[in-house]
Each structure stands twice: as C-alpha cells, then as structure tokens.
Amino acid sequence: MTPNMDESYAAVDLGSNSFHMIVANLVDGRLQIIDRMKEMVRLAAGLNNKQELSEESMQQALECLQRFGQRIRDIPHMNVRAVGTNTLRQARNGGDFLSQAYNALGHPIEIIAGREEARLIYSGVAHSLYDEVNKRLVVDIGGGSTEVIIGCGFDTYYTDSLYMGCVNVQQRFFEDGKIKAKKMRKAVLFAMQELESIETTYKKMGWDHALGSSGTIMTIRDVVQAQGWCDTGITASALTRLIESLIAIGDSALINFEGLSERRKPVFASGVAILCGVFEALNLDKMNISEGALREGLLYDLIGRVHNEDIRDKTITVVAQRYSVDMEQADRVKETAENFFHQVRTDWELDEKMDLKLLVWGALIHEIGLSVAHNQYHRHGAYLTANSDLAGFSRQEQIKLAMLVRSHRRKFPLEEFEPITPSRRVSIMRLCILLRLAVVLHRSRSNSNLPKIRINVNKNRINLDFPPDWLDKHPLTLVDLSTEQGFLQVADIKLTFN
C-alpha cells in the first residue's frame, strides 16, 4: 500500500529530561521533517524518594503536552504515537499522570520498556544514516537511562537500557552544582559500573563505528567543536579536555561554553561523566553523531503500522517459534476467533483494526505457557507475555495481550482486569470471551472443519447457533460448552447455545 503523501505523521517522546515532538511527511520512502518542538521539562527531577512525581513536575509536563496537542490537533488520530520512557516506567503515580496527559495531548501515551526504547533509537539512527555493511555501536544518553545498541543495517544484535541518565546522575553526584575532580571521577566510575554487565558481550561482538544520538551527546559535540578540540564527532582526547575544563570551572552555574543552552547547564557535567564512562568502558577513540534517534524511530514504526508493515506481527511469530507453539492449533483458534469477531464487531463496538490485531496475536500465542508446564499453563503464558521484551509492544499493550492469554481457559478472572484502563476494560473482556469460545470449540485439536456457527450478542448475553443436531453428534463439545457456561456465569455473562 502506498502511503498518502498528503498526510502528516507525528511522534511524541516524553523523555526524562525533555519532551520532543516531530511532525513529518513521507516522501519517496523518506521522512521529510516539517516541524520540531522541544521543551526541557526535566520530569526525572520531579521524582521523590518514593518514586512519585511531584504535582509541580506533572503540571509543567501537562502544560507542555497541551502545546504539543494544539500543534497536532488536525493530524489523523492513527498517524500519531506518543511514548513515555524511563521516568514514567519508574513513577508509582504514573497512571494518574497518564490519564491527565491523555486529555492534554489528545492522544494516549504508551510506556515502552528500555529495550524497546533502544530498538526504536537504533531504528531512528539506521533510517537517518543507513549502512548495510558496517556494524554500528549506538549510544543514547537520556535523562533517566542510557541505551546501548549494536546493529547493522536495520537489524539489531544487542539492545540494552542502563539505569543512568544525566538527571539521575546529576542528582546523585552533582546535586549542589559543584564540579570537583573526586565527584567527577566517582560519576565516571558509576557509569562504568553500570556498563560492566554488558561490556564483555559488546566487545566480543565488536563494531566498526560508534555513533551517539540524543541532545546530551549532540550538545557535547557542539561544545568540544566550538572549543576547537576536535573537528568532527567527539574524540576521547576532546572529552578529557572537556572534563578538565569543567573541573577548573567548578560550578554548573558558571559554565559558559558556546553551544550549551542555559537550561542544559545543570545536567551537562553528569552527561559528560556518563559519556566518559562509555568511552573508557568500551575503549572508544571517537564517536560520530546521528541526528536521528527515538522520535524518528517512532515515526518509521508508526508508518509501518499504518501501512501493514507492523513489527509486532513479526514479534508474535518469533515468540510462537521460541516457545514451540503448535501452529496448526493456533491457526485453527485464530480463524474461529476472527470469524466470531466480524460477527459481533458492531454490536460489541469493537475496533476493526486495533481490537482484531490483539485478538489474533492472543490466539497465536495463547499456548506458550505449555513450554513451562501443562498445569496452569494459561498463567505461565500470561507471565511470559507480560514480562518478555516484545519488540514493538508498549507496556500497556503487553498487559492487554497477557490478559487474553491468562483468561483463555478455566475461571474468568474478573479481578485481574483492574490494571487495564476502564475505557478499554470492557472491550478486552469481550475479546477474551471470543478467544475462550474459539479455544473450547477446538479442544479436540482436530483438523475437521467446524460447521457454520452464528454468534449473536447483546451486552453480556451471548448465543451460539449451531446447525440442527450438530451438538447432539458432538457430545464432548456440548459438555465443554456447558462447563464454559458455568465459568462465564460467575462473571455475570450469560452463554446460551442451540
């Protein structure tokens, strides 16, 4: 399908240090950026020792999102994607913020895992500086985390997210703004300690070039080049001279480098310390810069979703293979669940694209828990689904998908739907029912085709209409449906069949 060139796309990145938004058109397969907005919100600085966001930090973030929302108001809803990263992964009151943020921006905000953030960063870099020959090490220093990736072309070999960013390192080592040699060395060693768990693996894989993305690294590049310490990128010697200069200045408030904005000054020393730790731990001599990063990766991912090249489809296939799913059975369940979906879509107000995708994914991996044990395999499968790194999926999507896997058999666990937002809870429960019915009807795991079955729904009332005498000739299916009737009745869902 050829993308509509008249349509715009937007990606919003709620980072720990700053919020970014880019708006773009797709021209000849390449993004044409038509607008960028960036505000230093420093959300991570609003986290208290209980990992809760302060009212002040949330208010500042919401005001920023209102401005972003006004800019993208006329862009089609499906062409916008907004994600939250490390700080919103950490925040215990993140749910309260997300509901207010939805109203401010006009779009839902997905929380993505660290490795998913790393994958998207690499995608943005790869699309901006494509290289199908050389392996690249990519480093992105954010406000709350640092992502490290090795990849080639559009494929990644390793993706990692480390809990160190310019905001939390600043709070830990430079909170009073003073930059002393001992503090700087401690911050660098802390960064090296965080990298210790991946250092050997990355060096063994090796890379041909190192690339940095993100505002922190680009600012360091601007400063060292403005000082004349290197001509291109960032060199190890330039980084050493920068650290010496920062220690000589001694105070964040007194830094006055060309290329360094006033709002970035408080976290500049901590960003430099992290990058120095990366250079030392990975023995880097030089790092070049990529203008593309998370936002660009988000846009390409979004465009793929809109035009049927969804990375999540590939992820589900990989998961099914990893856990040795019986794909013949999975496909049987999927086809029946899809058939039921199309019959009830209007009456149950289900979304043709989003809800159907979720149902199909759930059908394809509903038995992955069998790889752990047959007993309670639906629980094992739900745990694997919720806690694995699934490329392309947000945390909220994984919770919904895990609920489909968890609820496809035995007791209908009403109380476990609580983590799902009320606006989506009813539709997810209805998808679970469709999956359950498909699983019941294929319990024999037979290749024999099912007859034409009509399904009629009215809120919590469901009727399955079979051809005359079919159930009489299939007594086991009749017993299975009677058992299912009891499970659903406890959840105040009335199932009838004839």
N, C-alpha and C positions, 0 to 999 in steps of 0.2 A: 504493500500500500504506500503510495507516495504522499509524504506529509504536505499539508496545506501550507503553502508559503505565506499566506496572508495571516496565519495565526501566530500569536506570540506565546512564549513559554516563560515561566518564572520559577526560580529556585530560591528558597529562603533558608539560611543556615543560622540557627540560634546557637552560636558558639559561646564558650565560657568567658571570653574576653570581649568579643564584638559580635554584633549581628550583621549579616550580609544578605543582600538580595541582588540577583541579576535577572534581567529580562532580556530575552533573545528571540530572534527569528532563526529558522533553519533554512540555509541557502546552499544548494548543491551539496547536501550532506554535512555541511559545517555550520557551527553556531555563529551567528552574527549578533554580537552583544549590542543591544540598543540602549541599555540603561544599567547603571550600577548604583546601589545605595549601601552605605556602611555607617554604622554607629557604634562607638565604643561604649558598650553597656556594662562590661565587667561583672557579669552575672555571678561568676565564681566568688567574687569578693563579698557577695551578699549571703554566702552560706555560713551559718554559725556552727558552733561545735557539735550541735545536734543534727547537723546536715539538713537544716531547714533554711529556705530562702527568706530573707527579711522582706517586710512589706515595702520598704523603700526600693530595694533592688527589683522587686516584682513590678512596682509601679513604673519605674524607669523603663523596664523591658516592655511593658504593655503600651506605653506611650510611643515607643519606637515602632512596635508592631502595628499600631493604628496608622502611623505614617506610611509604613510599607503597604498596609492593606488598601489605603486610598490609591496608591500607585497602580495596584494590580486588580482593581475592582472590575475592570472590563475584560479581563483575560478569562477565557473559559475555565470553569472550575477544575476540569480534568487536566488542564495544562499547567497546574500549579502544584508544587510539592514543597512542604516545609518540614525541616527536621531539627531536632534538638540533640545535643551531643553530651559531653562528659558531665557538666554541671547538672543538667536535667536527668541524667542517669543516676546521679548521686542524691538529688534532692528528695527528702522524705515527703515534703508537701508539694512535690511536682505536679500531682494530679489536680490540686486546686489551681495552680498556675496555668496548667494546660487548658482547662475549661474557660478561664478568662482570656487566655491567649487566642483561643479559637474565635471568640467574639471580637477581639481586637483586630485580628488579621483577616478574619472571614474564611479561614481555611484550617483544617485540623493540623496539629503538629505531631509528627511521628518521632518517637525516641528511637535512635538507632544504636546498636551495640558498637563497641570500639572497633572490632574487626570489620564491621560493615562500613563504619566511617573510613577506615583505612582503604577498603576496596573502592569506595567512591572517590576518595582523594586520588588514588592511583588512576582511576578511570579519567578524572579531570586532567591529570598530568599527561596521560597517554594520548588523549584526544588533542591536547594543546601542542605536545612535542612528540609526534608519533615516531617510533623507532622499532622496527620489527627484527632488527639484527642484534642489538646490544641489550644486555641485562642492565636494568637501572635500579639503584638504591634510591628510594624516595623517602624523605623525612619531612614531616609537617608538625611544627610546634604550635599548639593551640593554647588557650587559656587554662584548660584543665587537664589536657592529655597531650601526648606526643605520639603520632602514628609513624611507624616504620614499615616499609614495604620493599620487597624485591619482586620485579616483574620484567616481562619482555613483551613487546607489542601491547596487546590489550589484556594479556593473561598475567595473573599474579602467582608467584610461587610461595611467598610468605607475606602475611598481613598481621601486624601486631599493634596494639594500642597500650601505651605505658602511662601509668598514673603520675605524670609530671607535666605541668604546663606553666606558662610564665606567670599566671596569677597565683596558683597554689605554692609554687617555689618562692615567689616574692613574699608571700605571707609567712613562709617558713624561715627564710634566711635574710630577707631584706625589709622586714615589716616597718622598721623605723626609718627606712630610706637611706641608711648609711651603707656605703660600699667599702668594705675593708678586705684586705688580702685573705685573711683567715675565713671570713664569711664566703667570699667568692670561691675559695678552694673547696670548702665544705659543700657548697651548692653544686660545683662541678662533680665532686666525688659522689654526691647523691644521685646525680643524673647517670653517672657511670654504673652505679649500683643497680639502678632500675634497668639499665641495658644489659646487665650481666646475664640475665636468664636467656637472652636471645643472641648474645654476641657470638658465641662459638658456631651456632647454626648458621647465622648470616655469613660469617667469614668463610665457612665451608662451602656455601652456595656460591659466594663471590658475586661481583658485579663489574661492569665496565665503566659506568659513570654514576656519580652521585648527584641527585637533584633535590633542591629544597623548595617547598611551597609554603604558603601562609604569610600573613602580614609580618609576623615576627622575623622570619628569615629574610623576607624582602627588605625590611627596614634595616637589618644588619648589613645586607648587601649595599643598600643606598649609603649608609654611613661610612663603611670602610672604603667604598669607591670615592666618595666625596672627599675623604681624607687623603686619597692618593695612595692607599696602602695596597691596593690591587686593582687591576684593570677590568677583569671580568669575574663574575661569580664571587665566591668568598674563599680565600685561601687560609690555610692553617696559620701562616705567619701573620696575616692581617687580623685574624681572630685573637692571636696572642697580643698584638699591639693594642687592639681594642680593649681587652681586659686590663692591660697595664694602664691605659688612659682612664678607664672607669675607676680603678683603684686610686689613681692620682687625684681625680676629681673628688671622690669620696662621698658624694651625696647625690641621690637621684634627682633632687630638685635643682641641682646646679648643672646638670648635663645640658650641653648646648651644641649638639652636633648638627650639622647640616643634614637634612633628610629625616630627622627624628621629630615627630609631632609632639606637642605638649602633652596630649592625653596618653601617649605610649611611654612617656618617661618613667612612671612608677614601676613598670614591669619590664623595662628594657634590660636592666642588669641580669634579671633572672632568666630572660630569654637567651641572652648571651651565654650565661652559665650552662644552660641546657645544651645549646649548640656546641659549646666547647666540649662538654661531656660526650656528645655524639662523635665529634671529631677524634677525641682521644680513644674512646672505646672501640671505634671501628677503623682506626688508623687512616683517617681521611687526610688527604693533602689539599683537596679542592672540592667545592660543591658549586654546581651551577644552579640557576633558578628557573622554576617553571611558573608562568603566570596563572596557569590553570590549577585548580585544586578541587575542594569539596563541592563548591557551587556548580562548577562546570560538569563534574561527575554526576551530580544530581540531575542536571538538565538532560544529559545524554541518557541516563537511566529512565527518566520520565518520558522522553521522546520514544524510547524503545517500548515502554508500556503502552503508550497511546497508539503506537503503530505495530502492535503484535510481535514485538521482539523483547519479551519480558524475561529478564534474568531469573525471576522467581520460578518460571516454568522449568528451566534447566536445573535449578537448585533442587526442586522436588524430585526430578528424575534421578539426580545424584544421590539424594537421601534414600530413595527407594532401592537403588542399587547397593548402597553401602550396607543397608540392613536386610538385604536378600529378600525383599518383598516378593510374594507370589503375584507377578504382574497380571497373569490371566484372571485371577480372582479380583485383583484391584480394578482392572478394566471392566469386569462384569458389574461390580458395585458402582463404579463411576457412571456407566451408561444408564443404569436404572435410576440412580440419584439425579442425573441430568434430566432424564425423561420426566421424573416427578417435579423437578424444579420448574420446567417450562409449563407444566400443567397448573401449578399453584402460584406462579410468579405474580400475577396480577392481584389475586385475592389476598395474598400474604405481603404484598407491597415489597417484593424483593428486587434488588438491583441486578439488572441483566448482566452487567459486566463484573462488578466487584464481588457480589454475593456468589455468583456462579463460579468464579475463579476459586474462591475459598472452598466451596463445596467440592469441586473437582480435586483440588490439592488434598483435602481431607480424605477423600475416597482413595486416592492413590497411595497414601502413607498410613492409613488407619491401622494397619497391622505391623508397623515397625517394632512395636513392643515385643512381638514374638521372638525377636532376636535376643531378648533378655531372658524371658520365661513365659510359658503359656499362662500360668496363674497370674491373674490381674494384669494381663498384657496391655489392656487399654490404659492403665495407669502408667506403666513403664513407657509406653509410646508417647503419652502426653508429656512426661518429664523430658524425654529426649527431644520432642518438638519444641518445648518452651525454652530449653536450656542450651540447645546447639547453636553454633554460629551458622545462620542460614542466609546466604548471600541474597541481597535484595529485599529482605524482610525487615520491617521495623519491629520493635519490642511489642507494640500493640497487636500487630498482625500475627506474631508468633503466639501470643496469648489466645487469640481467637482460634487459630488453627489447632493449638493444643487442646482447646475445649471441644472441638469436633472429634479429635482422636480420643480424648478422655470419655466422651459421652456417647460413643457409638454402640455401646452394649451395656448390659446389666442395668443397675439402678440409674435413674436420670438425676444427676447431681445438681439440683436447683441452686443450692447454696454456693457452688463453685463458680457460678456465673457472675458473682459480685464484682470481680476486678474489671469486668467489661462495662464500658460507659452505658448508662441507661438508654441512650438513644440508639445504641446498636444491640443491646442485650436481647431484645425480642427477636430480631432477625437472625442472630446467631443461634438462638434456641431453636428456631424453625429450621435452620439449615441442619442442625444436629438431628432433628426428628426425621428429615428426609434421608440423611445418611443412615440412621438406625433402621429405617424401613427397608432401605436397599440391602443392608447387611443381613437382615432377617430373611429376606427373600432369596438370598444367595448362600444361605448357611450350608447347603449341601455341597457347595463348591462344584456344582455340575456344569458341564458345557451346554446342557439343554437350554434352549431359549425359553424365557418366561413368556406367558401369554400377554396379550394387550391388557394392561391394568389401568383403570381410570382412578384418579385420586381427586377427591373433592374436599375442600377445606372451608371452614367458616370460623375464623379466630382459632380457638383451642379445640375445635371439633374436626376430626379427620375421618373420611370414609374411603376405603379401598374397594373398588368394584371389580370383581374377577368374572371371567366368563362362566356361564352356568356349569355347575358340577365340578369345576376345576379344583376347588379346595377339597371336595369330597374325595377326589382321586389323589390328593397330596396331603394326607393326614398329618405328616410331620410339620409341614409349613403351617397348617391350621393350628397345631399346638404351639409352634413358635410365635405365631401372631397373637394367640391368646395370652402367652407369657408377656409379650411386649405390651399388650393391652393393660396388663396389671402394672408394669413399670411406669407407663405413661400416666396412668390414672392417679398415681401418687403425686405426680407433678401437675395435677388438675388438667390433664389433656385427655380428651375422650377419643379413643380409636374404635371405629367400627369397620366391619368388613363383611362382604357377602359375595 
